[in-house]
Amino acid sequence: MTRRLNFPTLDPFLLALVGTVILASVLPARGAALQVFDLVADAAIMLLFFLHGAKLSREAIVSGLGNWRLHLMTLASTYVLFPVLGLGAAWAGGLVVDPALATGLLFLALLPSTVQSSIAFTAMAGGNVAAAVCSASLSNLLGIVLTPLLVTLFIHSGTSAGGDELASVQKIATQLLLPFVTGHLLRPLIGKWIDRHKALLLPVDRSSVLLVVYSAFSAAVANGVWQRVGALDLAVLLVASAAILAIVIGINAGAAKAAGLSREDAIVLLFCGSKKSLVSGVPMAGALFAPAQVGLVILPVMIFHQLQLFVCAWLAGRYRRQLDGQTATAQAAPAQG
């Protein structure tokens, strides 16, 4: 009997991102049109974070908070292990690629984990879904504050752009944090409607990111992005992203074994602790970096996004097959006895 190899397919969202980059490269928005796109993108991002706050279930967080050791390990992976690796990747990458791309490698390492895909892969693999909801939600909640602080510490420190940093903090507070908190406070009023219409609200996530990517790459094209980025740069970004992801997965697997985590909790650490959020990263980059720099900074995030989906989809399928095999064996044992 031959085993059929199942390879994960390309994420449709990635195809949309690539199409948006191509559109911005061929038909970039300029002048007044770019200003309009920036305003629309800002409004879409505020709506996105408002909905994220409204979708955050307090009950789900409370139900998973008891597993504090797992959550600390996940947060340590996201905000300690990743930044250390990001610093190394940015230093090594900076010897080969454009400095803005090297900055993008470090920036992706400072982002929070994903929510939807972390939970989905955990469920697919047979992991502790309640703990995944809690870990991923905590990561994103803390990331609204931690990511800008880490960017200031590791990327903007030592510069003379104190006024720019203050403006970035104000933009994060008004564009991301305030809508998020407002949405969460209004959850008792709109939470049930949000939960019933999650499928309808998904396009808001993706369209807002696409708008920001289009306006960011429009500005980047005006500043000659494709004269600065070549095939070698893309290859370096791919290799660096693969190395970071492989090291994180390996260390988290070893840490889970050393800590004696159950199979279900080890899966949570694997998926929640090894992923980075494109949905959070793109608007944060828009708030934290100069418009001409954003396109280059988010390019490594886009590459890492597809790579993590590809690898995690394969791992989740492997865990599921192992679980199904164990279940079939356990069910067959009484019949044989």
C-alpha angles and dihedrals in degrees: 000000000000122000115231114225113229114202120193114248127234114280109252088220090059089053088052090050092050090048090051092051090050091048091050090048093051100032108020120181112246139187115341092002091058090050090053091049090049091053093047091047091050091051091048091050091050089051090047094055091042089057092045089056092047091049094051105106114212090199093057091050093048091048092056101037093090091073091072096152091058092047092050090050091050093048090047089054092048100042105024111026096039095048091050090052090043091055090053093046092048092050094047094040091049089065090062112021137046111293091238090058090049088051088052090056090055092043093055089052090057096053126104123253123269121262111200099039094041090055093042094052091044090053092046091052094047096251133146101290096184091054090046091054090051096045095046093045093048090049092053094042092051091041093067086067104023099050095056090045092050091046089052091048100045105025110024098033115113093026126114093232098109093139091049090052091052090050090050092052091049091049092050090049096048100034101038115011100042095049090045094052092043092052092049093048089051093049093101087061102037104017097098092050090048092050092050094050103041091126091055092049096050092085088060090062094050101036092052091052091047091051092052092046091050094050092043094051091043088059090043092051090052087056094049101259094164091052087058100042122063139164092277091055092051091048091051091049091050094049092046092049092049091049093050092048094047093049093047093049091047095048093045091050090051092045092051091052093046091049092049094237118176118251090256094052093043088058090054091052090048097052103030093041098048103047134086126204118243090181091059096033099058097055091041090054089051090054098042104041137052113268093245090054100045096081092057094042095054095045093083089047091055092049093047090047094062093039093053091048092050095048096040092048089055092046093047090052091050092051090048092052090050091050093047090049092051091047092050091049092050092049093048094050097072090047091053091047 
